[in-house]
């Protein structure tokens, strides 16, 4: 690094009593820039939520309430239209047999979100900002591009989910492309709710989660699933009589639940609370309450996902197209052409799911389903936009006006979505969803490996660095999750039956695995595997580079010149 000498001399010249050597819990941050900004830089964190004081209390509900918010915003990624579609397909294809996979994936997700929250609380920086300061330029840009791809893929599912919900609610009068435009517009409006107070914005997200719980809960009560079978499927890890279809669906559940951009999002959202990061007790307390809040939030999201799986497991498991067609004909549904007259097993997505609910349980079931999908799509679109802002600001050090940042991050994600909506009809989106799920699965290592790397480095996390148990368990979990998702990718690619696509996939996989190997190499050294450390290069790349920026609090930072 050309600026390394300057940075080191700047650190040397700074008073040691204010530096990191004498303050163990200072956050990572770059030196302040001498350039004065003409326009104040507005972010999601303009308002910080104060934490009430409590004397000698092991647990305080008032404090938990103050910390409540970021975990529920994070949990919305577990309830996006992609997850809902995975849930209903799981129920329709495997009945209750894969609920234990959903439970396990949610627990793994909680453990990974814990790492993300701890990074944000301890350092005062989110994952994208830490990556920006720790990785060299080329890997940093590649990492940003990969995460951006994941956000685009997720965003396309979320926006199209909203558009499908609007199409169902309007009985087909609002076409897909118009629904996309409506979603884009109202997303811009809702995103500026934080101008009226951060807690009001969080309350609005809480309202949308409540709408989902009531909507899908209504369907659950209406269908009356078999409770013993549900509990058996949730707690007994079995899948008797399952074949390749069910195996692929199990892999799809893991890929849908654990989303790469959500790790970046959660590490940023926790910065919205007033925590003195120089005070070890306050940092430890913040970690505790954020973990409790995340546990509650993911438990709520898990219940909502279970509602959807159980509804389709009870009502549509082993149903054939012929049976559904006959039922839709009998009820006068205008959508009977969606289900061909054959005995193939019923295949559903979020659009067909609403239709079959309407055929079997009446129009109210269809409209309430659509309201739940609209709430899921709208809320996840908004949190996806925040993810895009945090990732872009963190990796690229953008200091643009609020509107310009929202416009750019929205345009990058929305443009391909609008093109798909114009050239595709609402009945034929399953193939696109499969591709988007594969795209997001491929990006998982670019969130999971960095978060384990940085939370294991003592030079970044100080006393809060991962211990041996967390290093080993975190490494194993990430290895398993990435392996499962790579299996999903391989299955998808081999199903394309095209030699040209096989060649392209092989060439891309070489570059992809090379970059993943680079990140794994850094991660192994952070985990203490010294035998892979090639001299002092790693030390310069992580440890020394980290120490350069261990200066003052993040809240007053300006961008560092690179």
Secondary structure, DSSP 8 states (H G I E B T S, - for coil): -TTHHHHHHHHHHS-GGGSTTT-TT--------S---SS----TTSS-B-----SS-S--HHHHHHH-SHHHHHHGGGGSHHHHHHHHHHHHHHTTTTHHHHHHHHHHHHHHHHHHHHHHHHHSS-HHHHHHHHS-HHHHHHHHHHHHHHHHHHHHHHHHHHHHHHHHHTTT-S-HHHHHHHHHHHHHHHHGGGGG-HHHHHHHHHHHHHHHHHHHHHHHHHHT--HHHHHHHHHS---TT--HHHHHHHHHHHHHHS-HHHHHHHHHHGGGB---TT-HHHHHHHHHHHHHHHHHHHHHHHHHHHHHHHHHHHHHTT-BHHHHHHHHHHTT-TTGGGS-SS-SB----HHHHHHHHHHHH-HHHHHHHHHHHHHHHHHHHHHHHHHHHHHHHHHH-----HHHHHHHHHHHHHHHHHHHHHHS-TT--HHHHHHHHHHHHHHTHHHHHHHHHHHT-HHHHGGGS--HHHHHHHHHHHHHHHHHHHHHHHHHHHTT--HHHHHHHHHHHHHHHHHHHHHHHHHHHHTT-GGG--TTHHIIIIIIHHHHH--S-GGG------
